Amino acid sequence: MRQKLIYLLLVLLLIGAARIANGFSYVYFSETEITVFGEQVRFFSGDTLWGAVRTNGCFQCMLGQYIPTPLMMTCTETTCEGSNVYTGLPPIPFPENADPLRALIPIRGGEHFMTPATARAVVRLHGDYMDIWWGTQGTPLDTALIPFPDVSVAMNPEGIYFFECPIRIAGMVSLPHIVIASSGDIGLDDDIYYASLDFTHDYSIPSSAVYILALVAEGDVVIMNTWANGRDNQEQGGSIVICALIVALGESFTFDQQNDTWDTYIGPNPDERGRIHLRGALANYRHGYVHRSNNGGTGYLKDYDWDERLQYWNIGLFPDEPPLVDPPELDFGEVVVGESVWDTLKITPVVPSSYSGTITPQPFSVHPSIIRLAIHSGFRSGLRPHKPGPTTATLIFI
């Protein structure tokens, strides 16, 4: 008579040497989709997003609108439809401030610019160094009229450069893992791009690229209404290229001078300024406007493409929390020697997580073996006993 035996697979999530935690697995993430005025912001029909999008709030779609990218949200009811819509997901903790980056400066290197409360800075990036002009908030500061910066700072790979004031920035980066942060707003005056960026083919980042940047503001990240960025309906040029992980902790990623009735600047009708070619990712507390109906159309369409290298870079802001596993253990019961049985694990990340694989002791197996968690995922777990006897095993994610 064939002997039937009991096998048990315990699931234990461990942080292994090969695991890169705290990476960013989304092209877009928000704490809420509601503006400070109580308005729901929707993706526009002309927007293009390549990569998963997620909110701790709720996405709402226009009537009949279909967005092919995965839409993940914490709420349970939405007007968005399709097999790519995921509701009821656990919230991802959104950082309250950039203090973890301040604490990392002595460890990673870089510079902490302690400035007066009224200070502001204009920053221009030149590959492996930055030029800085200092000024006072509320007063004009035109670097074209001041040929020499107040200071030039050499940047180091992995460095964190933290300004305790608002900054305006543009330029080129040719170093890996650079973080530039501000205690206030970050204004984008022109393109921010990598030295290896392909401007001739959809602003693609070469697979061999090692340069990578994060811009972190404790206020907003704002596209300024400059001629380079499409001012006056792109009279002297338009659109903006941004190669970076953008993090707006205080409010939103948005644009300046939206032709509201209270603006000191009112542009032409229309005032379409081009596209935002984001090659990286965006995390903001609130979904900010980058296009309005004012003046027959004002602002930018989105062209967001997730930089998959971000899933392997821990910038130090997002918490390290293991995924939720359901069920926490699999009991395969009595299994005949030589036969196979299968069950499913549902794994839901609390924060975006990446794993290079699993260690699964025989006679157990898991598919797929390469695991990247952006949404809840089902993994087939199997057992094929080769000899009689009870056994337990621990599945380790690495």
Secondary structure as the mmCIF struct_conf table of DSSP 4:
data_model
#
loop_
_struct_conf.conf_type_id
_struct_conf.id
_struct_conf.beg_label_comp_id
_struct_conf.beg_label_asym_id
_struct_conf.beg_label_seq_id
_struct_conf.end_label_comp_id
_struct_conf.end_label_asym_id
_struct_conf.end_label_seq_id
STRN STRN1 LYS A 4 VAL A 11
TURN_TY1_P TURN_TY1_P1 ALA A 17 ALA A 18
STRN STRN2 ILE A 20 ILE A 20
TURN_TY1_P TURN_TY1_P2 ALA A 21 ASN A 22
BEND BEND1 VAL A 27 VAL A 27
STRN STRN3 TYR A 28 THR A 32
BEND BEND2 GLU A 33 GLU A 33
STRN STRN4 ILE A 34 ILE A 34
TURN_TY1_P TURN_TY1_P3 VAL A 36 PHE A 37
BEND BEND3 GLY A 38 GLY A 38
HELX_LH_PP_P HELX_LH_PP_P1 GLU A 39 GLU A 39
STRN STRN5 GLN A 40 GLN A 40
HELX_LH_PP_P HELX_LH_PP_P2 VAL A 41 VAL A 41
TURN_TY1_P TURN_TY1_P4 SER A 45 GLY A 46
STRN STRN6 THR A 48 TRP A 50
BEND BEND4 GLY A 51 GLY A 51
STRN STRN7 VAL A 53 THR A 55
BEND BEND5 ASN A 56 GLY A 57
TURN_TY1_P TURN_TY1_P5 LEU A 63 GLY A 64
BEND BEND6 THR A 69 THR A 69
STRN STRN8 LEU A 71 MET A 73
BEND BEND7 THR A 74 THR A 76
BEND BEND8 THR A 79 THR A 79
BEND BEND9 GLY A 82 GLY A 82
TURN_TY1_P TURN_TY1_P6 SER A 83 ASN A 84
STRN STRN9 VAL A 85 TYR A 86
BEND BEND10 GLY A 88 GLY A 88
HELX_LH_PP_P HELX_LH_PP_P3 LEU A 89 PRO A 95
BEND BEND11 GLU A 96 GLU A 96
BEND BEND12 ALA A 98 ALA A 98
HELX_RH_AL_P HELX_RH_AL_P1 ASP A 99 ARG A 108
STRN STRN10 GLY A 110 PHE A 113
TURN_TY1_P TURN_TY1_P7 ALA A 117 THR A 118
STRN STRN11 ALA A 119 GLY A 127
BEND BEND13 ASP A 128 ASP A 128
STRN STRN12 TYR A 129 THR A 136
TURN_TY1_P TURN_TY1_P8 GLN A 137 GLY A 138
BEND BEND14 THR A 139 THR A 139
HELX_RH_3T_P HELX_RH_3T_P1 THR A 143 LEU A 145
BEND BEND15 PHE A 148 PHE A 148
BEND BEND16 ASP A 150 ASP A 150
STRN STRN13 VAL A 151 ALA A 154
TURN_TY1_P TURN_TY1_P9 PRO A 157 GLU A 158
STRN STRN14 ILE A 160 PHE A 163
BEND BEND17 GLU A 164 CYS A 165
STRN STRN15 ILE A 167 VAL A 173
BEND BEND18 LEU A 175 HIS A 177
STRN STRN16 ILE A 178 SER A 182
BEND BEND19 SER A 183 GLY A 184
STRN STRN17 ILE A 186 TYR A 194
TURN_TY1_P TURN_TY1_P10 ALA A 195 SER A 196
STRN STRN18 ASP A 198 ASP A 198
TURN_TY1_P TURN_TY1_P11 PHE A 199 TYR A 203
STRN STRN19 SER A 204 SER A 204
HELX_LH_PP_P HELX_LH_PP_P4 ILE A 205 PRO A 206
TURN_TY1_P TURN_TY1_P12 SER A 207 SER A 208
STRN STRN20 LEU A 213 ALA A 217
BEND BEND20 GLU A 218 GLY A 219
STRN STRN21 VAL A 221 ILE A 223
TURN_TY1_P TURN_TY1_P13 TRP A 227 GLY A 230
HELX_RH_AL_P HELX_RH_AL_P2 ARG A 231 GLN A 234
TURN_TY1_P TURN_TY1_P14 GLU A 235 GLN A 236
STRN STRN22 ILE A 240 ILE A 242
BEND BEND21 ALA A 244 ALA A 244
STRN STRN23 LEU A 245 ALA A 248
BEND BEND22 LEU A 249 GLU A 251
STRN STRN24 PHE A 253 PHE A 255
BEND BEND23 ASP A 256 ASP A 256
TURN_TY1_P TURN_TY1_P15 THR A 261 TRP A 262
BEND BEND24 THR A 264 THR A 264
BEND BEND25 ASN A 269 PRO A 270
STRN STRN25 ASP A 271 ARG A 286
BEND BEND26 VAL A 290 VAL A 290
STRN STRN26 HIS A 291 ARG A 292
HELX_RH_3T_P HELX_RH_3T_P2 ASN A 294 GLY A 296
STRN STRN27 THR A 298 TRP A 306
HELX_RH_3T_P HELX_RH_3T_P3 GLU A 308 TYR A 312
BEND BEND27 GLY A 316 GLY A 316
BEND BEND28 PHE A 318 PHE A 318
HELX_LH_PP_P HELX_LH_PP_P5 PRO A 322 PRO A 323
STRN STRN28 LEU A 324 ASP A 326
BEND BEND29 PRO A 327 PRO A 328
STRN STRN29 GLU A 329 VAL A 336
TURN_TY1_P TURN_TY1_P16 VAL A 337 GLY A 338
STRN STRN30 VAL A 341 THR A 348
BEND BEND30 VAL A 350 VAL A 351
STRN STRN31 SER A 353 TYR A 355
BEND BEND31 SER A 356 SER A 356
STRN STRN32 THR A 358 ILE A 359
TURN_TY1_P TURN_TY1_P17 GLN A 362 PRO A 363
STRN STRN33 PHE A 364 HIS A 367
BEND BEND32 SER A 369 ILE A 370
STRN STRN34 ILE A 371 LEU A 373
BEND BEND33 ALA A 374 ILE A 375
STRN STRN35 SER A 377 LEU A 383
BEND BEND34 HIS A 386 GLY A 389
STRN STRN36 THR A 391 PHE A 397
#
